[in-house]
Amino acid sequence: MSSDANCEKMREIGAELALGVLPGRERAEAVAHLDTCADCREFVRQLTLVGDRLIGLLPCQEPPLGFETRVARSLAQQAAADGRTGARTLAFPVLRG
């Protein structure tokens, strides 16, 4: 990897790009740089392989039945206890009650 500013930036954000969590504009800029820089392309390729292998180590287990409902209900109860109302609370009216 060369020492230009774009390559330096790629070292900072390469893992986020490899994991697919880099926000839109930054992702577009990073991909444009990868089109012109073989060293950074290889760097991100290696990070992607590592990420894929790490994900492969996770157990393939679904959360228990009702988990999401319990979490949503707990969050709604916390919001109510804190006195929060509005769009966030109303966004999930089916979970209230």
C-alpha positions as CSV (number, residue, x, y, z in Angstrom):
1,M,0.0,0.0,0.0
2,S,1.4,3.4,-0.9
3,S,1.6,6.2,1.5
4,D,-0.8,8.6,-0.2
5,A,-3.7,10.0,1.8
6,N,-6.3,7.7,0.2
7,C,-4.3,4.7,1.2
8,E,-3.9,6.0,4.7
9,K,-7.7,6.5,4.9
10,M,-8.2,2.9,3.6
11,R,-6.1,1.6,6.4
12,E,-8.5,3.4,8.8
13,I,-11.8,2.3,7.2
14,G,-10.8,-0.9,5.4
15,A,-12.3,-3.2,8.1
16,E,-15.7,-1.4,8.0
17,L,-15.7,-1.7,4.2
18,A,-14.8,-5.4,4.4
19,L,-17.6,-6.0,6.8
20,G,-20.1,-4.0,4.8
21,V,-20.9,-1.4,7.5
22,L,-19.3,1.6,5.9
23,P,-21.8,4.4,5.3
24,G,-22.9,5.3,1.7
25,R,-20.7,8.3,0.8
26,E,-17.6,6.9,2.5
27,R,-18.2,3.5,0.8
28,A,-18.5,5.1,-2.6
29,E,-15.2,7.0,-2.1
30,A,-13.5,3.8,-0.8
31,V,-14.7,1.7,-3.8
32,A,-13.6,4.4,-6.2
33,H,-10.1,4.3,-4.6
34,L,-10.1,0.5,-4.8
35,D,-10.7,0.8,-8.6
36,T,-7.3,2.5,-8.9
37,C,-5.2,0.9,-6.2
38,A,-4.2,-2.8,-6.3
39,D,-2.5,-2.7,-2.9
40,C,-5.7,-1.4,-1.1
41,R,-7.8,-3.9,-3.1
42,E,-5.7,-6.7,-1.8
43,F,-5.8,-5.2,1.7
44,V,-9.6,-5.1,1.7
45,R,-9.8,-8.6,0.2
46,Q,-7.7,-10.0,3.0
47,L,-9.8,-8.2,5.6
48,T,-12.9,-9.6,3.9
49,L,-11.5,-13.1,4.1
50,V,-10.7,-12.7,7.8
51,G,-14.2,-11.3,8.5
52,D,-15.9,-14.2,6.6
53,R,-13.9,-16.8,8.5
54,L,-14.7,-15.1,11.9
55,I,-18.4,-15.1,11.0
56,G,-18.1,-18.8,10.1
57,L,-17.0,-19.5,13.7
58,L,-20.2,-18.2,15.2
59,P,-22.7,-20.9,16.2
60,C,-25.7,-21.2,13.9
61,Q,-28.4,-20.8,16.6
62,E,-31.6,-18.8,16.4
63,P,-32.6,-16.7,19.4
64,P,-35.3,-18.4,21.6
65,L,-38.9,-18.0,20.6
66,G,-40.3,-14.7,21.7
67,F,-36.9,-13.1,22.2
68,E,-37.5,-10.1,19.9
69,T,-40.9,-9.4,21.4
70,R,-39.5,-9.5,24.9
71,V,-36.7,-7.1,24.0
72,A,-39.1,-4.7,22.2
73,R,-41.5,-4.8,25.2
74,S,-38.7,-4.1,27.6
75,L,-37.5,-1.2,25.6
76,A,-41.0,0.2,25.4
77,Q,-41.4,-0.2,29.2
78,Q,-38.1,1.6,29.8
79,A,-39.2,4.4,27.5
80,A,-42.5,4.7,29.3
81,A,-40.8,4.7,32.7
82,D,-38.4,7.5,31.5
83,G,-41.4,9.5,30.3
84,R,-40.4,9.3,26.7
85,T,-43.1,9.5,24.1
86,G,-43.4,10.5,20.5
87,A,-42.3,9.0,17.2
88,R,-40.0,6.3,18.7
89,T,-42.6,5.0,21.0
90,L,-45.4,5.2,18.5
91,A,-43.4,3.5,15.8
92,F,-44.1,0.1,17.3
93,P,-47.8,0.4,18.4
94,V,-48.3,-3.3,18.0
95,L,-45.7,-4.0,20.8
96,R,-47.5,-1.8,23.4
97,G,-50.0,-3.3,25.8
